[in-house]
Amino acid sequence: MKVKDLWELTRFEHSIMLAIAVVVGEVVTLRFLPSYDFLLLSVIPPMLASAASFAINDYFDLRSDRINRRRDRPLVSGKVKPQRAYLLSIALFISGILVSLLINLNSFILVVAFSILAYLYSFRLKDVALLGNIYIAATMAIPFLYGGVAVADELPPALLVLSSIAFVSGLAREVMGAIRDVRGDRRGRKSKTLPMVIGARNSLLLSSLLYITSIVLSAIPYLYIAPYAGNILYIIPTVITDVLLAYIALNSFRDTSAGFMKSSRNISLAAMFVALLGFLAAPLV
């Protein structure tokens, strides 16, 4: 298995973003950067669990991905054998859980819970309208909380607000993403995803409202919550992020093509990365 194929299978760019979110959680909680050895140790479990979750998802989604002609997926293109992807995901899950034991009990509990839910999501939960979307959105919020519990017993208000913003914007992204995969989900997995239940148009409306909600929520830290209150290192990346998310929300009704749906996911991923930089930089200065 080539490194490029492994990266594509595990979508490792998500693991990197997740690691940054963990560091944000630690920095916001402590108000300083932990030691580098602890920092490295603490990000390994969620990164491994995230990589495992993408691999196991591709394994269970193989049939629908073939119907949707997802040649960008290494299992569909034949670059990775399904059985290898399955065994790799299990190995990554177990490795992440074992490493989390070296941190603390709360970290271990979160990693175990995430790993179990990740498997259940790929196996069945993603076929349940909205429930699967909520799970994915939660995975975007949990890294902040994980970072907090890795270094302290009590979480600061700023961390709860940041995780809420991540959850709402993540839910918007997943609802919109479900529209693109309707054909394959219906034929390949016999799913009942949200667009199948309420329709694509209503799903787009919900996604847009969620993006707008996340934009409104992003103003709260700047206005009220230290260390982000009045912090220019927070507001500049946040404004860039909000502009990108507003672009997706406003254009989703005008352009419902598969091309826009794909580009909107890439844009939203870039927007979330920019937001992470603001979340991290502001508490350190």
N, C-alpha and C positions, 0 to 999 in steps of 0.2 A: 504494500500500500504506500503510495507516494505521499509526501508531506502535503502537497497541494490538495490531493484527494481527501486526506484526513482533515485538513482545515475546512474544506467545503462540507464534509460530512458533519462536523461538529460545530460549524459556523462560529469559529473561534473568535471572530471579531466581537461577538456578543459576550464571550467570556472575558475579554479584555475590558469592555465597557462595564461589565458586572464587577470586575475587580476594582475599577475606579469608583463605582458606587459604594463598595465596601469601605474603601479608604475614606470616602466622603463621610460615611457613617461614623468611622472612628475619629476623624478629625473634628467633626461637629460635636461629638460627644466629649472628647478630651480637650478641645480647643488647641491642640498641638498634634504634630505628627508622631505616631508611635515609633519605637525603634525599628530599624529596617529589617532585622531578623524576624521580629514579630509580625511586621507588615507583610512580609513575604509568606510566612506560615499561614496567616489568617486568610489570605486571598485564595490559597490553593484549593480548599474544599469547595467553595461555591463555583470556582472556575471549572473544576473537574465535574461537578454535578451538572453544570450548565452544558458542558460539552457532551456529557452522557445523555442529557435529555434531548438534544437535537439528533443524536445518532439513533436513539430508540424511536424517536418520532418518525424519522425517515424509514425505519424498518417497518413500522406498522402502517405507514402511509404509502408504501410502495405502489400498490394497485391504483390508488387515486392519483398519485403523482404521474404514473404512466398515462392515465387517461387525460390528465391536464398537460401532458407533454413537457413535463418539467425536466428537460435535459440538463439543467443546471445542477440537478441532484445526482450525486455520484452513484447511487444505487440504480437510478433509472438509466444512466449512461453506461452502466456496467463496469465502472471503474472500481467499485467496491462491492464485494459479495454480501448479500443480505445477512448471512450467518455471521460473517466477520463483524459487521456493524452491530449486530445484537450482542455478541460476546464482548466487543469493545465497550459498549455502553454499560454493561453490567460491571466490567472491571473498573471503569471510571467511577461509577456510583460507589462501589465498595471502597475504592481508594480515597475518595472524598470523605466518606464517613469515617474511615480510620484516621485520617489526618485531623479531622475535626475534634477527635478525642484529645488531641494535644493542646487544644485551646481552652475550652471550658464546657460545662454541661449544657448551657443554653445554646452555644454554637452547635454542639453535637445534635441536640434536639431539632434545631432548625434544618440542618443538613439532612438528617434522616427523614424529616417530614417532607422536605422539598423533593428528595429522591423518590419517595413512595408516590407522592402526588404526580411527579413527572412521568413515572411509569404508567400510573392509572390514567393520566391525561391522554397519553399516546394510545393506550390500549382501548379506552372507552369514553372518558370524560369529554374529549373534544367533539364527540358526536352529539352531545347534549347542548341544545340551544342556550347560548349566553354563559352557561356554566364553564365551558372550556375557555371562553374569552376572558372570563373573570380570573381563572387560574393563571393564564399567561400574563395578564395585567398585574396580578399579585407577585409574579416572579420578578417584575421590574421594580416593585416597591420593597420586597423582602431584603435585597442586598444592603440597603441603607440600614434597615433594622438589625440585620445580621452584624454589620460593622459596629453598631452601637452596643449590642449585647456581648460582642467579642471583647470589649474593653471596659464595660461598666454594667451595673445592675439596673440603673435607671436611665431612661431615654429622655433627652431634652426635647422641648416642644418643636424646635426647628427641624429636628429629624423626622418627627411625625408629619409635619407639613410637607417636607420634601418627598417623603414616601407617598403621601396622598397625591401630590402632583404627578409623580411617576406612575401611580396606579391609574389615574384618570386618563392621562395621555396614552398610556399603554393599552387601556381598554379601547380607546378610540381607534388606535392603530390596528388592533386585532379584529374589531368589528368590521372595519373597512377591508382588511385582508381576507376575511371570510367570504366577501362578495366575489373576489377573484377566483376562488377555488370551488364555487358552487357546483359546477358541472362534474368535476372529479369526485367531490365529496358525496354527491347524490348517487353516482353510479359505482364508485369504488368502495365506499365504506358504508353506504346506506345511512348517512348521517342525517341529523336534523339540526343543522346549524341555524344561527339566527336569521340570515337572509332567506332561508327556506321557510321559516315560520312567519316572519313579518314582512318579507319582501325586500328586494335590493334597495328600493327607494327609501323606505323607512329606515333601513339599516344605515344608509348614507346620512340620513337626517340625524340619527342617534350619534353616529360617529362624529359628525360636525359639531353637534351640541357638546359632546364630551371634549373635543379639542378646544372649543371656546371656553368651557369650564376650567380646563387646565390653564389656559391663558389668564383667566381671572384669578385663579388660585396662586399663580406665580407672582402676583403683585404683593401678596400678603407678607412674605418674608422681608421684602424690601421696605415695606411700610411699617411693620410692627415687630419683627422678630430678630434679635441678635443671633449671630454676628452679621446677618444680611441686611439689617435695617440701614438704609442710606448708603449701602456699600456699592460703589461703582463697578467693582469687579464682579458683583452679582448681577447688576441690572443690565450691563451691556450684553453679556452672553444670553441673558434671559430675553431681552428684546429681540435679538437675532432668532432665537428659538421660537418665540411667539409669532414672529413674522412668517417663518416657514410653516408653522402649524396652521396659521390663519390662511395662508395660501392654499394648503391642502383642503381645509374645511370649505372655503369659498368656491374652489374650482371643482370639487367632487360632484356637484350637481350639473355643471356645464360639460364636463368630460368624464364619461363613465367607461371609457375604453379600457381594455386590459393593459395597454401601455401606460396609461395614467395611474392605474391601480398599482402597477409595479413600481413606477417612479415615485409614487406617493409614499410607499413603504421605505424606499431608499432615502427620500427626503426626510421623513419622520425619524429615521434612524440617525441621520446626520444631525438633525435638530436636537435629539436627545443627547448626543455626544457633546454638542456645544453647551447644552444646559449643564451637563456633568462638570465641564470645565469651570463654569461659574460656581456651581455648588462647592467645588473643591478649592478654588482659588480664594474666594472671599474669606473663609475662616482662617486662612493661613497668613493674611496680611493685616 
